[in-house]
C-alpha cells in the first residue's frame, strides 16, 4: 500500500526515461512517493527493493541492477531475492 522510490541526482546514471516509466507504473491507489536524493552530492547508488505482502511476508531484492538501457540489454547484473 506504500511505495517509496528514491533516485540519485546524477541522471547520467539513472535514465530520465526509466524514472518516467516508474512513475507511470506506480499504482495510483498506493500511498506513493518518488524522490531525488538531492542532499547527496555524488555516490548515491543503492539497488534495493523491499516490501511486505498482504500476508505480512517480507521480501527484498538487492543487487547491482541499474535503471539504464545497458542494465536491461548488455550488462551482466547480479541480484538476490530473499
C-alpha positions in Angstrom: 0.0 0.0 0.0 3.0 2.2 0.2 5.9 2.8 -2.2 8.9 5.0 -1.8 11.2 5.3 -4.8 14.4 7.3 -4.3 16.9 8.1 -7.1 20.2 9.9 -7.2 20.5 13.3 -8.9 23.1 12.1 -11.4 20.7 11.4 -14.1 23.6 10.3 -16.4 23.4 7.1 -14.4 19.7 6.9 -13.7 17.9 7.4 -17.0 15.1 10.0 -17.0 13.0 7.7 -19.2 13.4 4.9 -16.6 12.2 7.4 -13.9 9.2 8.3 -16.0 8.4 4.6 -16.5 8.5 4.1 -12.7 6.1 7.0 -12.2 3.7 5.5 -14.7 4.0 2.1 -13.1 3.3 3.3 -9.5 -0.2 2.2 -8.6 -2.4 5.3 -8.0 -4.3 3.6 -5.1 -1.0 3.2 -3.2 0.5 5.9 -0.9 3.5 6.6 -3.2 6.4 9.0 -3.2 9.1 9.5 -5.8 12.1 11.5 -4.5 15.6 12.5 -5.5 18.4 12.3 -3.0 19.4 15.9 -3.7 21.5 16.4 -0.5 23.9 13.7 -1.5 26.4 15.3 -3.9 27.6 12.0 -5.5 27.9 8.3 -4.9 24.2 7.6 -4.2 24.0 4.2 -5.9 21.7 1.8 -3.9 19.8 -1.1 -5.5 17.3 -2.3 -3.1 13.6 -3.1 -3.2 11.8 -4.3 -0.1 8.1 -4.9 0.5 5.7 -6.7 2.7 2.7 -8.5 1.1 -0.9 -8.7 2.4 0.1 -11.8 4.4 2.8 -9.8 6.2 5.6 -11.7 4.5 8.7 -9.5 3.9 10.7 -9.7 0.7 13.8 -8.0 -0.5 15.7 -7.7 -3.8 19.3 -6.5 -3.5 21.8 -6.3 -6.3 23.7 -4.4 -8.9 21.0 -3.6 -11.4 20.6 0.0 -12.6 17.7 1.6 -14.3 19.7 2.0 -17.5 19.3 0.6 -21.0 22.6 -1.2 -20.6 21.4 -2.9 -17.4 18.5 -4.3 -19.4 20.3 -5.1 -22.6 24.1 -5.7 -22.4 25.3 -5.6 -18.8 25.6 -8.6 -16.6 23.7 -7.8 -13.4 23.6 -9.8 -10.2 20.7 -9.7 -7.8 19.5 -11.7 -4.9 15.9 -12.2 -3.7 15.0 -13.2 -0.1 
